[in-house]
Amino acid sequence: MLQIIDRRLAGKNKSIGNRERFLRRHKEQIREAVKRAVDGRGIRDLAQGEDIHIPKRDISEPVFRHGQGGKREMVHPGNREYVRGDRIDRPKGGQGKGGGQASDTGEGDDDFVFHLSKEEFMQVFFDDLALPNLARTTLAETPEFKTHRAGYSSDGTPANLHIVRSMRGAIGRRIAVGSVSRGKLHACEEQLAALLAQPNPPAEEILILEKEIAVLRNRLDKIPYLDPIDLRYRSRVRVPQPTSKAVMFCLMDVSGSMDEARKDLSKRFFILLYLFLTRHYERIEIVFIRHHTQAQEVDEQNFFHSTETGGTVVSSALVLMDEIARARYPTAEWNIYGAQASDGDNWHHDSGRCRELLENNILPLCRYFAYVQVAEEEQSLWDEYAALAKETKGFAVRKAIDAAQIYPVFRDLFKKEGAPK
């Protein structure tokens, strides 16, 4: 069996195939190292590589050696304590000793260290995350096509030529076209053989048969070995496939109660969400909504860097999200998701309205909605949301009061079903 191995060197003189096998083999150790690394990182440093340490014992490979075999009893030279047949007691317990060997060279074996690239680091970090309950929707305006085999056709490109089918058709055509002439040729040859076997063969009849045999052979020789009508090509058709279209609504509170620290936590969460969505899904749209007493749809730049502030009416963002979703993203074609970040401070008469909007308008449209509170104090908005989350599937609430909690909260909200924590 032919086996082709690509030994071309990638960057830094490392084999691509060997590196991929190594990453697959030590996937769990790498994943744990990535989790430890992100705990101490800022959001600006998230999309960077990382040095991964693998203990030496985890990369060792078993080695088979040929032993002497059999049951042996021997007394080694220099022994003055034991004789043949004595049983050696187990060593008594005591203080453990190091297992390493002293060396006069000053060298030793440390843990194996290698560097994860930016792409590899992000791939491991987002490996077990996914949008919950993502479903196939109807055909998009520009549907994706998948190529399927559809038998064989008499026209096509040379690259799709099916040689076996073509030769099989050519043999069948030659048999069908030349069957009558071939039968006549056999009959004439038998008659000629019979006449030649006579003592006095008639010369005129022999001449006529020889001429007819020559005509029949010439006719058979003119039958082409391979004709254009024999050619058969593999036929492939493009079938439109339903696509998974998703839209994520990002709602962020920028009211006066959101100080710079809380805004920074919210931005960290949404930047992480933005990296996750744009990396894993090509057909996804993101709608940015920021609010204080009034909500406004903004672009990415204004969402993360605008300094506007004011009072707090959270329901304004939910109303705007409902209007945009119903106007631009019908549920028959889109998977709708929502993520909201706030400190929980809200106009006291508005929290109940927020729950009503979520329960009656937003959640029936959404496949999943996540709320992250960036403050410890539980106010009326948290109470309403927490009560609704207990009663409703597809709605989750979490707290993240410092930067170290952003990553665990994010992974908890968007982990794949059945994925380990």
C-alpha positions in Angstrom: 0.0 0.0 0.0 1.4 3.4 -1.1 1.9 5.8 1.8 2.9 9.4 1.1 4.4 11.5 4.0 4.7 15.2 3.6 8.1 16.1 5.2 8.2 19.7 4.1 9.2 21.9 6.9 6.9 24.6 8.3 8.0 27.7 10.1 10.8 27.3 12.6 11.9 24.0 11.0 9.0 22.0 12.5 7.0 19.4 10.6 3.4 20.3 10.3 2.2 16.7 10.5 4.3 15.9 13.6 3.1 19.1 15.3 -0.6 18.3 14.7 -0.1 14.7 16.0 1.6 16.1 19.1 -1.2 18.6 19.8 -3.8 15.8 19.4 -1.9 13.4 21.7 -1.5 16.0 24.5 -4.8 17.7 24.1 -5.8 17.5 27.7 -2.5 18.9 29.1 -2.6 21.7 26.5 -6.2 22.6 27.4 -5.4 22.8 31.1 -2.4 25.0 30.4 -4.5 27.3 28.3 -7.1 27.6 31.1 -4.3 28.6 33.5 -2.9 31.1 31.1 -6.1 33.0 30.4 -6.7 33.6 34.1 -3.8 36.1 34.3 -4.3 37.7 30.9 -5.9 41.0 29.9 -8.3 41.1 27.0 -5.7 42.7 24.8 -3.4 39.8 25.4 -6.0 37.1 24.9 -5.2 36.4 21.2 -1.5 35.7 21.7 0.5 32.5 21.8 1.5 30.7 24.9 4.4 28.5 26.2 3.1 25.1 27.2 4.9 22.9 29.7 4.4 19.2 29.4 5.9 17.0 32.2 8.6 14.7 31.1 6.7 11.7 32.4 3.8 12.5 30.1 5.8 12.4 26.9 7.8 9.3 27.7 7.1 6.3 25.5 7.1 2.6 26.5 10.3 0.6 25.4 10.4 -3.2 25.0 13.5 -5.1 25.9 14.5 -8.7 25.7 15.0 -10.1 29.2 16.8 -13.3 30.2 13.5 -15.0 30.9 12.7 -18.0 33.1 12.9 -18.3 36.9 16.4 -17.5 38.2 18.1 -17.6 41.5 21.5 -16.1 41.9 23.9 -14.5 44.4 25.7 -11.5 43.0 29.4 -11.1 43.6 30.3 -9.1 46.7 27.3 -10.2 48.7 28.1 -11.1 52.3 24.6 -11.0 53.8 22.3 -13.2 51.8 22.6 -16.8 50.5 20.6 -18.7 47.9 16.9 -19.0 48.9 16.8 -16.1 51.4 13.8 -13.7 51.1 14.5 -10.0 51.2 12.2 -7.9 53.4 10.4 -4.9 52.1 12.2 -1.6 52.9 11.0 0.1 56.0 9.0 3.3 55.6 10.8 6.6 56.2 11.7 9.9 54.7 11.5 9.8 50.9 14.5 10.4 48.8 15.0 12.1 45.5 14.9 9.7 42.5 17.3 11.7 40.3 20.9 10.8 39.7 23.7 13.1 40.6 25.7 14.4 37.6 29.0 16.1 37.3 28.0 17.9 34.1 25.4 20.3 35.6 22.7 19.1 33.1 19.3 17.5 33.6 15.9 16.8 32.1 13.3 19.5 32.6 9.7 19.6 31.5 9.2 19.7 27.7 8.3 23.3 26.6 6.8 24.3 23.3 5.1 27.4 22.0 1.5 27.6 20.9 0.9 30.0 18.1 -1.9 32.6 18.2 -4.2 30.5 16.0 -3.5 27.3 18.0 -4.1 29.1 21.3 -7.5 30.5 20.2 -8.5 27.1 18.7 -7.9 25.4 22.0 -9.5 28.1 24.0 -12.8 28.1 22.0 -12.7 24.4 21.2 -15.5 23.3 23.5 -17.8 26.4 23.0 -20.8 26.8 20.7 -24.0 28.7 20.3 -26.6 26.7 22.2 -29.6 25.3 20.3 -28.3 26.4 16.8 -30.7 25.0 14.2 -30.9 24.7 10.5 -33.0 27.4 8.9 -34.6 27.9 5.5 -32.6 28.6 2.4 -30.8 31.9 2.5 -30.8 34.5 -0.3 -27.4 33.2 -1.3 -27.7 29.5 -0.4 -24.8 27.2 0.1 -24.4 24.5 -2.5 -23.1 21.0 -2.0 -22.0 18.8 -4.9 -23.5 15.4 -5.2 -22.9 12.6 -7.7 -25.6 12.1 -10.2 -24.6 9.1 -12.4 -22.9 9.6 -15.7 -23.4 11.8 -18.7 -22.3 11.8 -22.3 -20.6 15.2 -22.1 -18.2 16.8 -19.6 -14.7 17.8 -18.9 -11.7 15.5 -19.5 -11.0 15.5 -15.8 -14.3 13.8 -15.1 -13.9 11.1 -17.8 -14.7 7.6 -16.5 -12.4 5.3 -18.4 -14.0 2.0 -17.3 -17.5 3.1 -18.3 -16.2 4.5 -21.6 -14.4 1.3 -22.5 -17.4 -0.8 -21.5 -19.6 1.3 -23.8 -17.1 1.0 -26.7 -16.9 -2.8 -26.4 -20.7 -3.0 -26.4 -21.0 -0.8 -29.4 -18.4 -2.8 -31.4 -20.2 -6.0 -30.6 -23.6 -4.6 -31.6 -22.5 -2.9 -34.8 -20.3 -5.7 -36.1 -22.4 -8.7 -35.0 -24.1 -9.1 -38.4 -20.9 -8.7 -40.5 -19.0 -11.0 -38.1 -21.7 -13.7 -38.5 -21.6 -13.5 -42.3 -17.7 -13.5 -42.2 -17.8 -16.8 -40.2 -20.3 -18.4 -42.6 -18.2 -17.4 -45.7 -15.0 -18.7 -44.1 -16.7 -22.0 -43.4 -18.0 -22.3 -47.0 -14.5 -21.4 -48.3 -12.9 -24.1 -46.1 -15.5 -26.6 -47.4 -14.8 -25.8 -51.0 -11.1 -26.0 -50.6 -11.5 -29.4 -49.0 -13.1 -30.8 -52.2 -10.9 -32.7 -54.7 -11.7 -30.3 -57.6 -12.7 -27.0 -55.9 -14.7 -24.6 -58.2 -12.4 -21.6 -58.8 -15.3 -19.1 -59.6 -17.1 -19.8 -56.3 -13.8 -19.6 -54.4 -13.1 -16.2 -56.0 -16.5 -14.9 -55.1 -16.2 -16.0 -51.5 -12.7 -14.5 -51.1 -14.0 -11.2 -52.4 -16.9 -11.2 -50.0 -14.7 -12.2 -47.1 -12.4 -9.2 -48.0 -15.3 -6.8 -48.0 -16.6 -8.1 -44.6 -13.2 -7.8 -43.0 -12.7 -4.3 -44.4 -16.1 -3.4 -43.0 -15.2 -4.7 -39.5 -11.9 -3.0 -39.6 -13.6 0.3 -40.2 -15.5 0.1 -36.9 -13.8 2.6 -34.6 -12.2 1.2 -31.4 -13.4 4.2 -29.4 -16.0 6.6 -30.6 -17.0 9.9 -29.1 -20.5 8.5 -28.4 -18.8 5.9 -26.1 -17.4 8.5 -23.7 -19.0 8.7 -20.3 -18.3 11.4 -17.7 -19.0 11.6 -14.0 -21.9 13.8 -13.5 -22.2 16.1 -10.4 -25.0 18.4 -9.5 -25.1 21.3 -7.1 -27.9 21.0 -4.5 -28.8 24.0 -2.3 -28.3 23.2 1.4 -30.1 24.9 4.3 -27.7 27.2 6.1 -27.5 28.1 9.8 -27.9 31.8 10.0 -27.6 33.4 13.4 -27.7 36.9 14.8 -26.3 38.0 18.2 -27.7 41.0 20.0 -25.2 42.6 22.3 -26.9 44.9 24.9 -24.6 47.0 27.2 -25.5 49.4 30.0 -23.6 52.7 29.8 -25.6 54.6 32.4 -24.0 56.8 35.1 -23.9 53.9 37.6 -21.6 52.0 35.3 -18.2 53.3 36.4 -15.1 52.6 34.3 -14.3 49.4 36.1 -17.8 47.9 35.4 -17.7 49.2 31.8 -14.4 47.5 31.4 -15.8 44.2 32.7 -18.7 44.5 30.2 -16.4 45.3 27.4 -14.2 42.3 28.2 -17.2 40.0 28.1 -18.4 41.4 24.8 -15.0 41.5 23.2 -14.6 37.8 24.2 -18.0 37.1 22.7 -17.1 39.0 19.5 -13.9 37.0 19.1 -15.7 33.8 19.6 -18.5 34.5 17.2 -16.4 35.9 14.3 -13.9 33.0 14.7 -16.3 30.2 14.7 -19.2 31.3 12.5 -19.0 32.9 9.0 -22.7 33.5 8.6 -23.5 35.4 11.7 -24.5 39.0 12.2 -23.9 41.0 15.4 -26.1 43.9 16.5 -24.6 46.3 19.0 -27.1 48.1 21.3 -26.0 50.5 24.1 -28.4 52.2 26.4 -28.9 54.5 29.4 -32.4 56.1 29.5 -32.6 55.6 25.8 -31.3 52.8 23.6 -29.4 53.2 20.4 -28.1 50.8 17.8 -24.4 51.6 17.2 -21.4 50.2 15.3 -18.6 48.3 16.8 -16.4 51.3 17.4 -19.0 53.4 19.2 -20.1 50.3 21.2 -16.7 49.7 22.7 -15.2 53.2 22.9 -18.0 55.8 23.2 -18.1 57.8 26.4 -21.8 58.7 26.5 -23.6 58.3 29.8 -26.9 59.0 31.6 -29.7 57.5 33.7 -30.9 53.9 33.5 -33.9 52.4 31.8 -33.0 48.9 30.8 -36.3 48.2 29.0 -35.4 50.6 26.3 -32.7 48.2 25.0 -35.1 45.3 25.1 -37.7 47.2 23.2 -35.2 48.2 20.5 -34.0 44.6 20.3 -37.5 43.4 19.8 -38.2 45.9 17.1 -35.0 45.1 15.2 -35.5 41.4 15.5 -39.0 41.4 14.1 -38.2 43.9 11.4 -34.9 42.3 10.0 -34.5 38.8 11.4 -37.6 36.6 11.0 -37.4 33.5 13.2 -38.1 31.2 10.2 -34.8 32.2 8.7 -32.6 33.2 11.6 -31.4 31.8 14.9 -31.6 34.8 17.3 -29.4 35.1 20.4 -29.0 37.8 23.0 -26.4 38.8 25.6 -26.8 41.6 28.1 -24.3 43.2 30.5 -25.3 45.6 33.3 -24.6 46.4 36.9 -28.2 45.7 37.8 -29.1 49.3 38.7 -32.4 50.2 37.1 -35.3 52.6 37.6 -37.3 50.7 40.2 -40.6 50.8 38.1 -38.8 49.4 35.0 -37.5 46.0 36.3 -40.9 44.4 36.1 -41.4 45.7 32.6 -38.0 44.2 31.7 -39.2 40.7 32.8 -42.5 41.1 30.9 -40.6 42.1 27.7 -38.2 39.1 28.1 -40.9 36.6 28.9 -43.5 37.7 26.3 -41.5 39.3 23.5 -37.8 38.5 23.5 -37.4 34.9 24.8 -40.1 33.5 22.4 -37.9 34.8 19.5 -34.5 33.8 21.0 -32.8 30.4 21.1 -30.7 31.6 24.0 -30.3 34.8 26.1 -27.6 35.4 28.6 -27.4 38.1 31.2 -24.1 39.0 33.0 -24.2 41.3 36.0 -20.9 43.1 36.7 -21.8 44.1 40.3 -22.2 42.0 43.5 -25.3 43.8 44.8 -28.5 42.2 43.9 -31.1 44.7 43.0 -34.6 44.5 41.6 -33.4 43.7 38.0 -31.4 40.7 39.3 -34.3 39.5 41.3 -36.7 39.6 38.3 -34.1 38.0 36.0 -33.1 35.3 38.4 -36.8 34.3 39.0 -37.4 34.2 35.3 -34.3 32.1 34.7 -35.6 29.4 37.1 -38.8 29.1 35.1 -37.5 29.5 31.6 -35.3 27.3 29.5 -32.8 29.1 27.3 -32.3 32.0 29.7 -29.2 32.2 32.0 -28.0 34.8 34.5 -24.4 35.0 35.9 -22.3 37.4 37.9 -18.7 38.6 37.1 -17.5 41.2 39.6 -13.8 41.1 38.6 -11.7 40.3 35.5 -10.7 36.9 36.7 -14.4 35.8 36.6 -15.1 36.9 33.0 -13.5 33.8 31.3 -15.2 31.2 33.6 -18.5 32.9 33.3 -18.2 33.1 29.5 -17.3 29.5 29.1 -20.1 28.4 31.4 -22.6 30.4 29.3 -21.5 29.1 25.9 -20.0 25.7 26.6 -21.1 22.8 24.3 -23.6 20.4 25.6 -21.8 17.5 27.4 -18.5 19.4 27.4 -16.5 19.2 30.6 -16.3 22.3 32.7 
